[in-house]
Amino acid sequence: MQEGLAMCLTPEALHLFLSLLSPEIVDVSRDLVIVRAETRNAVWEPVGSRWCTEAPDDDFRTE
């Protein structure tokens, strides 16, 4: 993940965001959260004490 290109959230903010989504479009593992949207996927990864994504630039990682 390149510095400056990512959007990061606290674990609490990510949890709140995910709670607004349909569980059918969210895949969660220990070190990765994938939100499968209509146009592209967003991959969230832990970086320090936050969860970060480079979406939409990380689409290739989930194909």
LOVEX-697139 format. One record per atom (N, C-alpha, C): residue number from 1; residue in three letters; atom name; x, y, z. Coordinates in nm, 3 decimals. Layout:
+-----+-----+----+---------+---------+---------+
:   k :   r :  a :       x :       y :       z :
+-----+-----+----+---------+---------+---------+
: NUM : ALA : CA :       X :       Y :       Z :
...
+-----+-----+----+---------+---------+---------+
// end
This chain:
+-----+-----+----+---------+---------+---------+
:   k :   r :  a :       x :       y :       z :
+-----+-----+----+---------+---------+---------+
:   1 : MET :  N :   0.085 :  -0.118 :   0.000 :
:   1 : MET : CA :   0.000 :   0.000 :   0.000 :
:   1 : MET :  C :   0.089 :   0.124 :   0.000 :
:   2 : GLN :  N :   0.069 :   0.212 :  -0.095 :
:   2 : GLN : CA :   0.152 :   0.330 :  -0.107 :
:   2 : GLN :  C :   0.100 :   0.441 :  -0.017 :
:   3 : GLU :  N :   0.191 :   0.504 :   0.055 :
:   3 : GLU : CA :   0.157 :   0.615 :   0.142 :
:   3 : GLU :  C :   0.093 :   0.727 :   0.061 :
:   4 : GLY :  N :  -0.012 :   0.788 :   0.114 :
:   4 : GLY : CA :  -0.076 :   0.901 :   0.050 :
:   4 : GLY :  C :  -0.190 :   0.864 :  -0.043 :
:   5 : LEU :  N :  -0.200 :   0.739 :  -0.085 :
:   5 : LEU : CA :  -0.308 :   0.699 :  -0.175 :
:   5 : LEU :  C :  -0.422 :   0.630 :  -0.102 :
:   6 : ALA :  N :  -0.403 :   0.597 :   0.022 :
:   6 : ALA : CA :  -0.500 :   0.516 :   0.094 :
:   6 : ALA :  C :  -0.600 :   0.601 :   0.172 :
:   7 : MET :  N :  -0.718 :   0.544 :   0.192 :
:   7 : MET : CA :  -0.815 :   0.599 :   0.284 :
:   7 : MET :  C :  -0.815 :   0.505 :   0.404 :
:   8 : CYS :  N :  -0.801 :   0.560 :   0.524 :
:   8 : CYS : CA :  -0.792 :   0.478 :   0.644 :
:   8 : CYS :  C :  -0.901 :   0.514 :   0.744 :
:   9 : LEU :  N :  -0.947 :   0.413 :   0.817 :
:   9 : LEU : CA :  -1.048 :   0.429 :   0.921 :
:   9 : LEU :  C :  -1.002 :   0.359 :   1.048 :
:  10 : THR :  N :  -1.050 :   0.406 :   1.160 :
:  10 : THR : CA :  -1.027 :   0.334 :   1.285 :
:  10 : THR :  C :  -1.108 :   0.204 :   1.278 :
:  11 : PRO :  N :  -1.073 :   0.105 :   1.360 :
:  11 : PRO : CA :  -1.154 :  -0.018 :   1.361 :
:  11 : PRO :  C :  -1.301 :   0.010 :   1.392 :
:  12 : GLU :  N :  -1.327 :   0.104 :   1.481 :
:  12 : GLU : CA :  -1.465 :   0.137 :   1.516 :
:  12 : GLU :  C :  -1.539 :   0.198 :   1.398 :
:  13 : ALA :  N :  -1.473 :   0.287 :   1.324 :
:  13 : ALA : CA :  -1.536 :   0.350 :   1.207 :
:  13 : ALA :  C :  -1.560 :   0.247 :   1.096 :
:  14 : LEU :  N :  -1.463 :   0.156 :   1.075 :
:  14 : LEU : CA :  -1.483 :   0.052 :   0.974 :
:  14 : LEU :  C :  -1.599 :  -0.038 :   1.013 :
:  15 : HIS :  N :  -1.608 :  -0.075 :   1.139 :
:  15 : HIS : CA :  -1.719 :  -0.159 :   1.186 :
:  15 : HIS :  C :  -1.852 :  -0.089 :   1.161 :
:  16 : LEU :  N :  -1.860 :   0.040 :   1.192 :
:  16 : LEU : CA :  -1.984 :   0.116 :   1.169 :
:  16 : LEU :  C :  -2.018 :   0.118 :   1.020 :
:  17 : PHE :  N :  -1.919 :   0.145 :   0.935 :
:  17 : PHE : CA :  -1.940 :   0.146 :   0.790 :
:  17 : PHE :  C :  -1.991 :   0.009 :   0.743 :
:  18 : LEU :  N :  -1.925 :  -0.099 :   0.785 :
:  18 : LEU : CA :  -1.966 :  -0.233 :   0.741 :
:  18 : LEU :  C :  -2.104 :  -0.270 :   0.790 :
:  19 : SER :  N :  -2.144 :  -0.218 :   0.907 :
:  19 : SER : CA :  -2.276 :  -0.251 :   0.961 :
:  19 : SER :  C :  -2.389 :  -0.190 :   0.876 :
:  20 : LEU :  N :  -2.355 :  -0.092 :   0.793 :
:  20 : LEU : CA :  -2.454 :  -0.030 :   0.705 :
:  20 : LEU :  C :  -2.474 :  -0.108 :   0.575 :
:  21 : LEU :  N :  -2.383 :  -0.200 :   0.548 :
:  21 : LEU : CA :  -2.385 :  -0.275 :   0.422 :
:  21 : LEU :  C :  -2.454 :  -0.409 :   0.439 :
:  22 : SER :  N :  -2.498 :  -0.465 :   0.328 :
:  22 : SER : CA :  -2.555 :  -0.599 :   0.329 :
:  22 : SER :  C :  -2.444 :  -0.700 :   0.357 :
:  23 : PRO :  N :  -2.465 :  -0.792 :   0.449 :
:  23 : PRO : CA :  -2.361 :  -0.891 :   0.481 :
:  23 : PRO :  C :  -2.320 :  -0.977 :   0.361 :
:  24 : GLU :  N :  -2.408 :  -0.989 :   0.261 :
:  24 : GLU : CA :  -2.378 :  -1.071 :   0.143 :
:  24 : GLU :  C :  -2.265 :  -1.013 :   0.058 :
:  25 : ILE :  N :  -2.236 :  -0.884 :   0.072 :
:  25 : ILE : CA :  -2.131 :  -0.825 :  -0.011 :
:  25 : ILE :  C :  -2.001 :  -0.803 :   0.065 :
:  26 : VAL :  N :  -1.995 :  -0.851 :   0.190 :
:  26 : VAL : CA :  -1.876 :  -0.829 :   0.273 :
:  26 : VAL :  C :  -1.813 :  -0.963 :   0.308 :
:  27 : ASP :  N :  -1.684 :  -0.978 :   0.276 :
:  27 : ASP : CA :  -1.606 :  -1.096 :   0.316 :
:  27 : ASP :  C :  -1.502 :  -1.050 :   0.417 :
:  28 : VAL :  N :  -1.502 :  -1.116 :   0.533 :
:  28 : VAL : CA :  -1.412 :  -1.075 :   0.641 :
:  28 : VAL :  C :  -1.321 :  -1.191 :   0.680 :
:  29 : SER :  N :  -1.193 :  -1.162 :   0.688 :
:  29 : SER : CA :  -1.097 :  -1.256 :   0.746 :
:  29 : SER :  C :  -1.015 :  -1.179 :   0.848 :
:  30 : ARG :  N :  -0.921 :  -1.244 :   0.910 :
:  30 : ARG : CA :  -0.841 :  -1.181 :   1.015 :
:  30 : ARG :  C :  -0.764 :  -1.060 :   0.963 :
:  31 : ASP :  N :  -0.709 :  -1.069 :   0.844 :
:  31 : ASP : CA :  -0.622 :  -0.964 :   0.791 :
:  31 : ASP :  C :  -0.674 :  -0.895 :   0.666 :
:  32 : LEU :  N :  -0.802 :  -0.914 :   0.634 :
:  32 : LEU : CA :  -0.854 :  -0.858 :   0.510 :
:  32 : LEU :  C :  -1.005 :  -0.845 :   0.519 :
:  33 : VAL :  N :  -1.058 :  -0.735 :   0.467 :
:  33 : VAL : CA :  -1.202 :  -0.717 :   0.451 :
:  33 : VAL :  C :  -1.224 :  -0.677 :   0.305 :
:  34 : ILE :  N :  -1.311 :  -0.750 :   0.237 :
:  34 : ILE : CA :  -1.342 :  -0.719 :   0.098 :
:  34 : ILE :  C :  -1.489 :  -0.682 :   0.089 :
:  35 : VAL :  N :  -1.515 :  -0.563 :   0.034 :
:  35 : VAL : CA :  -1.651 :  -0.518 :   0.009 :
:  35 : VAL :  C :  -1.673 :  -0.529 :  -0.142 :
:  36 : ARG :  N :  -1.766 :  -0.617 :  -0.180 :
:  36 : ARG : CA :  -1.792 :  -0.642 :  -0.321 :
:  36 : ARG :  C :  -1.909 :  -0.554 :  -0.367 :
:  37 : ALA :  N :  -1.876 :  -0.445 :  -0.433 :
:  37 : ALA : CA :  -1.978 :  -0.352 :  -0.482 :
:  37 : ALA :  C :  -2.009 :  -0.381 :  -0.628 :
:  38 : GLU :  N :  -2.109 :  -0.315 :  -0.682 :
:  38 : GLU : CA :  -2.150 :  -0.339 :  -0.821 :
:  38 : GLU :  C :  -2.041 :  -0.306 :  -0.921 :
:  39 : THR :  N :  -1.973 :  -0.195 :  -0.902 :
:  39 : THR : CA :  -1.876 :  -0.151 :  -1.002 :
:  39 : THR :  C :  -1.733 :  -0.194 :  -0.972 :
:  40 : ARG :  N :  -1.698 :  -0.215 :  -0.845 :
:  40 : ARG : CA :  -1.562 :  -0.257 :  -0.808 :
:  40 : ARG :  C :  -1.559 :  -0.303 :  -0.664 :
:  41 : ASN :  N :  -1.451 :  -0.367 :  -0.627 :
:  41 : ASN : CA :  -1.433 :  -0.415 :  -0.491 :
:  41 : ASN :  C :  -1.343 :  -0.320 :  -0.415 :
:  42 : ALA :  N :  -1.364 :  -0.314 :  -0.285 :
:  42 : ALA : CA :  -1.276 :  -0.238 :  -0.197 :
:  42 : ALA :  C :  -1.212 :  -0.337 :  -0.100 :
:  43 : VAL :  N :  -1.080 :  -0.339 :  -0.098 :
:  43 : VAL : CA :  -1.006 :  -0.428 :  -0.009 :
:  43 : VAL :  C :  -0.950 :  -0.344 :   0.104 :
:  44 : TRP :  N :  -0.984 :  -0.381 :   0.227 :
:  44 : TRP : CA :  -0.937 :  -0.312 :   0.346 :
:  44 : TRP :  C :  -0.834 :  -0.399 :   0.416 :
:  45 : GLU :  N :  -0.721 :  -0.340 :   0.455 :
:  45 : GLU : CA :  -0.614 :  -0.413 :   0.523 :
:  45 : GLU :  C :  -0.574 :  -0.338 :   0.650 :
:  46 : PRO :  N :  -0.533 :  -0.411 :   0.754 :
:  46 : PRO : CA :  -0.484 :  -0.342 :   0.874 :
:  46 : PRO :  C :  -0.348 :  -0.280 :   0.847 :
:  47 : VAL :  N :  -0.334 :  -0.154 :   0.884 :
:  47 : VAL : CA :  -0.207 :  -0.081 :   0.873 :
:  47 : VAL :  C :  -0.188 :  -0.010 :   1.006 :
:  48 : GLY :  N :  -0.102 :  -0.064 :   1.089 :
:  48 : GLY : CA :  -0.088 :  -0.009 :   1.223 :
:  48 : GLY :  C :  -0.218 :  -0.029 :   1.299 :
:  49 : SER :  N :  -0.271 :   0.079 :   1.354 :
:  49 : SER : CA :  -0.394 :   0.070 :   1.433 :
:  49 : SER :  C :  -0.519 :   0.106 :   1.352 :
:  50 : ARG :  N :  -0.505 :   0.117 :   1.221 :
:  50 : ARG : CA :  -0.618 :   0.154 :   1.135 :
:  50 : ARG :  C :  -0.638 :   0.049 :   1.024 :
:  51 : TRP :  N :  -0.752 :   0.058 :   0.958 :
:  51 : TRP : CA :  -0.782 :  -0.024 :   0.841 :
:  51 : TRP :  C :  -0.782 :   0.068 :   0.721 :
:  52 : CYS :  N :  -0.708 :   0.029 :   0.616 :
:  52 : CYS : CA :  -0.690 :   0.117 :   0.500 :
:  52 : CYS :  C :  -0.726 :   0.046 :   0.370 :
:  53 : THR :  N :  -0.769 :   0.127 :   0.272 :
:  53 : THR : CA :  -0.799 :   0.077 :   0.139 :
:  53 : THR :  C :  -0.742 :   0.172 :   0.036 :
:  54 : GLU :  N :  -0.708 :   0.118 :  -0.078 :
:  54 : GLU : CA :  -0.666 :   0.198 :  -0.192 :
:  54 : GLU :  C :  -0.774 :   0.196 :  -0.300 :
:  55 : ALA :  N :  -0.893 :   0.150 :  -0.265 :
:  55 : ALA : CA :  -1.004 :   0.144 :  -0.361 :
:  55 : ALA :  C :  -1.024 :   0.281 :  -0.423 :
:  56 : PRO :  N :  -1.045 :   0.288 :  -0.552 :
:  56 : PRO : CA :  -1.071 :   0.180 :  -0.646 :
:  56 : PRO :  C :  -0.946 :   0.122 :  -0.709 :
:  57 : ASP :  N :  -0.827 :   0.166 :  -0.669 :
:  57 : ASP : CA :  -0.705 :   0.122 :  -0.734 :
:  57 : ASP :  C :  -0.665 :  -0.022 :  -0.705 :
:  58 : ASP :  N :  -0.734 :  -0.090 :  -0.613 :
:  58 : ASP : CA :  -0.694 :  -0.227 :  -0.578 :
:  58 : ASP :  C :  -0.784 :  -0.333 :  -0.638 :
:  59 : ASP :  N :  -0.864 :  -0.300 :  -0.740 :
:  59 : ASP : CA :  -0.954 :  -0.398 :  -0.802 :
:  59 : ASP :  C :  -0.883 :  -0.524 :  -0.848 :
:  60 : PHE :  N :  -0.763 :  -0.511 :  -0.900 :
:  60 : PHE : CA :  -0.692 :  -0.627 :  -0.955 :
:  60 : PHE :  C :  -0.665 :  -0.733 :  -0.849 :
:  61 : ARG :  N :  -0.663 :  -0.698 :  -0.723 :
:  61 : ARG : CA :  -0.629 :  -0.793 :  -0.617 :
:  61 : ARG :  C :  -0.741 :  -0.892 :  -0.591 :
:  62 : THR :  N :  -0.863 :  -0.866 :  -0.633 :
:  62 : THR : CA :  -0.976 :  -0.954 :  -0.600 :
:  62 : THR :  C :  -1.031 :  -1.026 :  -0.721 :
:  63 : GLU :  N :  -0.965 :  -1.016 :  -0.834 :
:  63 : GLU : CA :  -1.016 :  -1.082 :  -0.954 :
:  63 : GLU :  C :  -0.968 :  -1.225 :  -0.962 :
+-----+-----+----+---------+---------+---------+
// end
